[in-house]
Amino acid sequence: MDTALILDVDGTLVDTTYHHAIAWYRAFAEVGVTVPVWRIHRAIGMGGDKLVSAVAGEEVEAAHGDRVRELWKAEADRLMPEVRTFDGAVELLDAAAEQDLPVVLASSGKPDHVDHYLDLLDGRRRAVAWTSSADVSETKPAPNLLDAAWEQAGTERALAVGDSVWDCDAAGGMGIPAVAVRTGGFGVEELTSHGARAVYDDLHQLRQDLPRLVGLATAPSPSGRDTRRSG
């Protein structure tokens, strides 16, 4: 089948959203900046290149951005052993294979974090390709990550699956449909208002609906693959 299933990883397949929120909170605290955890949570899903200014402002980005990102990485490293896959993640990957859907794991995580996730999911065997922050110059909600993932899939059509409004925004920027799971803590109306065609409480529900969802990708928008290929 000439449709790729582009799966977000952090917060969608592996339960990391709140680990990352705590890691960012601690990183900001190290430079003397207090950002409420709820505000950080609302930004999880966008890349670290955007998150600092989004939650703390441009002045903090200018003064401490790179240092905060370094500290976040160190804090996140310490939390990695606690990370687990969501129930249903492996089953979703296997169901995609049964339906001849090439899977690309579209992560903007650090390469070593992505390696850990691949180990948890046996992703090197279950996916045709995967991405990390090393593959893009700009992260979500910019569509670059999905662009890189779709390029690796080599298909005419694609369906994106994520857990945040930033995933939905990135898919919209690519002109491909998106569906979402609530594992990132976003509400149904939030996700649909950002373009999610369907929202599921968990990965088992999504997997059961996968045959129908693939049909969403049968009519890509004019801003889809041709525009993507032209740069």
C-alpha positions in Angstrom: 0.0 0.0 0.0 1.4 3.4 -1.0 0.5 5.1 2.3 3.0 5.7 5.1 2.0 5.7 8.7 4.1 8.5 10.3 4.1 8.0 14.0 5.2 10.5 16.6 7.2 8.8 19.3 7.5 11.0 22.5 4.1 11.1 24.2 2.5 8.9 21.5 4.3 5.6 21.6 6.4 6.1 24.7 5.2 7.7 27.9 7.6 10.7 28.2 5.5 13.9 28.2 5.6 14.4 31.9 9.2 13.3 32.2 10.1 16.0 29.8 8.0 18.6 31.6 9.9 17.9 34.8 13.2 17.9 33.1 12.5 21.3 31.6 11.3 22.7 34.9 14.5 21.6 36.6 16.6 23.0 33.8 15.0 26.4 34.1 15.4 26.3 37.8 19.1 25.8 37.5 19.4 29.2 35.7 17.2 30.9 38.3 14.0 30.9 36.1 10.8 29.5 37.5 8.3 28.4 34.9 5.1 26.7 36.1 5.0 23.0 35.1 1.6 23.3 33.6 2.9 25.9 31.2 5.8 23.7 30.2 3.4 20.8 29.7 1.4 22.8 27.3 4.5 23.3 25.1 5.7 19.6 25.2 5.6 18.4 21.6 7.3 21.4 20.1 11.0 21.2 19.7 13.6 22.5 22.2 14.7 25.1 19.7 11.2 26.7 20.2 10.2 25.7 23.7 12.4 28.0 25.8 11.1 31.2 24.2 7.5 29.8 24.1 7.3 29.3 27.8 9.8 31.8 29.2 10.1 34.6 26.7 12.7 35.8 24.2 14.8 37.4 27.0 15.3 34.1 28.7 16.0 32.5 25.3 18.7 35.1 24.6 20.3 34.9 28.0 20.0 31.2 28.8 18.5 29.3 25.9 21.5 27.1 25.0 22.3 26.4 28.7 18.7 25.5 29.5 18.7 23.0 26.6 22.0 21.5 27.9 20.5 21.2 31.4 17.3 19.7 30.1 19.3 17.0 28.2 21.1 16.1 31.4 17.9 15.9 33.4 16.1 13.9 30.7 19.0 11.5 30.5 18.6 10.7 34.2 14.9 10.0 33.7 15.2 7.8 30.6 15.4 4.5 32.6 11.9 5.2 33.9 10.4 5.6 30.4 8.0 2.8 29.3 6.0 2.3 26.1 2.3 3.0 26.1 0.1 -0.1 26.2 -0.8 -0.9 22.6 2.3 0.7 21.0 3.9 -2.5 19.8 0.5 -3.9 18.7 -0.1 -0.8 16.6 3.2 -1.2 14.9 2.5 -4.9 14.2 -1.0 -4.1 12.9 0.5 -1.6 10.5 2.8 -4.3 9.2 -0.1 -6.7 8.7 -1.8 -4.0 6.6 1.4 -3.4 4.6 1.7 0.2 5.9 5.3 1.3 6.0 5.9 2.9 9.4 8.3 5.8 10.0 8.9 6.8 13.6 9.1 10.6 13.4 10.9 11.7 16.6 12.6 15.0 17.1 14.3 13.6 20.2 18.0 13.5 20.7 19.6 10.6 18.9 20.5 8.7 22.0 17.0 9.1 23.3 15.6 7.8 20.0 18.0 4.8 20.3 16.5 4.1 23.7 12.9 4.3 22.3 13.8 2.0 19.4 15.1 -0.5 21.9 11.9 -0.3 23.9 9.7 -0.7 20.7 12.0 -3.1 18.8 11.6 -0.3 16.3 14.6 -1.1 14.1 12.7 -4.2 13.1 9.1 -2.8 13.1 9.7 0.5 11.3 11.2 1.2 7.8 12.9 4.3 9.1 13.1 6.8 11.9 14.2 10.3 12.6 15.8 12.4 15.3 16.7 16.0 16.0 19.8 15.4 13.9 17.7 15.1 10.8 16.1 18.5 10.8 17.1 22.2 11.3 13.7 23.2 12.7 11.3 21.2 14.8 7.5 21.1 15.4 5.2 22.8 14.9 7.2 23.4 11.7 6.6 20.5 9.2 10.3 19.7 8.6 10.3 16.5 10.7 7.3 15.1 8.9 8.9 16.1 5.6 12.0 14.1 6.5 10.0 11.1 7.6 7.8 11.1 4.5 10.9 11.4 2.3 12.3 8.3 4.0 9.0 6.4 3.5 9.0 7.1 -0.2 5.2 6.8 -0.6 2.7 9.0 -2.4 0.5 9.4 0.6 0.9 9.6 4.4 -1.1 9.7 7.6 0.4 11.3 10.7 -0.3 10.2 14.2 0.6 12.3 17.3 -0.5 13.3 20.7 -0.2 17.1 20.7 -1.5 20.1 18.9 2.0 20.7 17.6 1.9 17.3 15.8 -1.4 18.3 14.2 0.0 21.7 13.2 3.0 20.1 11.6 0.8 17.7 9.6 -1.4 20.6 8.5 1.8 22.4 7.3 2.6 19.3 5.2 -0.9 19.0 3.8 -1.4 15.5 5.2 -4.1 14.3 7.5 -3.5 13.8 11.2 -5.1 11.8 13.9 -4.3 12.0 17.6 -4.3 10.1 20.9 -4.9 11.8 24.2 -1.7 10.4 25.8 -0.1 13.9 25.7 -2.7 15.4 27.9 -4.5 17.6 25.3 -8.2 17.7 25.1 -10.4 16.4 22.2 -11.6 19.9 21.2 -8.0 21.2 21.2 -6.8 18.5 19.0 -9.6 18.7 16.5 -9.4 22.5 16.4 -5.8 22.0 15.2 -6.9 19.7 12.5 -7.0 16.2 14.0 -9.5 14.1 11.9 -10.1 11.7 14.8 -9.0 11.6 18.5 -8.6 8.4 20.5 -8.2 7.8 24.2 -5.5 5.2 23.7 -3.5 3.3 21.0 -5.7 0.2 21.2 -8.7 2.3 20.0 -6.6 3.8 17.2 -5.3 0.4 16.1 -8.9 -1.0 15.8 -9.8 1.9 13.6 -6.7 1.8 11.5 -8.3 0.3 8.3 -10.7 3.2 8.2 -8.1 5.8 9.0 -5.9 4.8 6.1 -8.7 5.9 3.8 -8.1 9.5 5.0 -4.8 9.5 3.2 -6.3 8.6 -0.2 -6.8 12.2 -1.3 -3.8 14.3 -0.3 -4.3 18.1 -0.4 -2.7 20.2 -3.2 -0.2 21.4 -0.6 1.0 17.8 0.0 3.6 15.7 -1.8 4.2 17.8 -4.9 4.8 21.0 -3.0 6.9 19.1 -0.5 9.1 17.7 -3.2 9.6 21.1 -4.8 11.2 22.3 -1.6 
